[in-house]
Structures are given as structure tokens and as C-alpha cells.
Amino acid sequence: MRQYADDGPRMRGRGRSSMGIGGILAVLLFVWLIIGAVAAGQRHYYDSAPTNCASTGTIAATIVAGPLNYMGINPKIADCQVNVPQPSP
């Protein structure tokens, strides 16, 4: 079996604990959603269970908006219609 002089440094470089672009984006997304969840909590959206589609949508939109909530964005879902399948007779 032949060994090359360059194998050592090349193999050592892969063991480092660098996250890369995908890891950084995942962390940023996680922090973004946590900030949105905190904003929804500060608006007392979690005090009672959502009673309809609009309140659930408002909570979801607030979480997805993340830090934009603190820049004046206040997403609200006014009305939504969900088609619930009816059982056949």
C-alpha cells in the first residue's frame, strides 16, 4: 500500500469542529423562531387555548415573523376558512 506525504494534513483538517454554512443557518433559524415565540408570549397569545383558525394563525404568524415583531410588524390573521370534510351518509 502506497502512502503519500500529503495524506496527513488533508485528513487532519476534516476533524475540526467548524459548523459550516448549513450549521450557522440552522442556528440563526432557531434563534429567529425563539425570538418570535417570546414575542407571542409577551402579547399573551399563550394565555388561553386557540379557539379558532384565526387565533392559531396569528400565533404562527407571530412566531414566523420573529424579530420583525420588535420593528413594528404585528401580524394578525383576521379570518380563515378551513374546509372540514363531512362524513359520507
HUHU-V614556 format. One record per helix or strand. SS is the DSSP state (hx for helix, st for strand). FROM is the first residue (numbers start at 1). LEN is the number of residues. If there is no record, write none. Layout:
[[SS/FROM/LEN] [SS/FROM/LEN]]
This chain:
[[hx/7/7] [hx/20/23] [hx/53/19]]
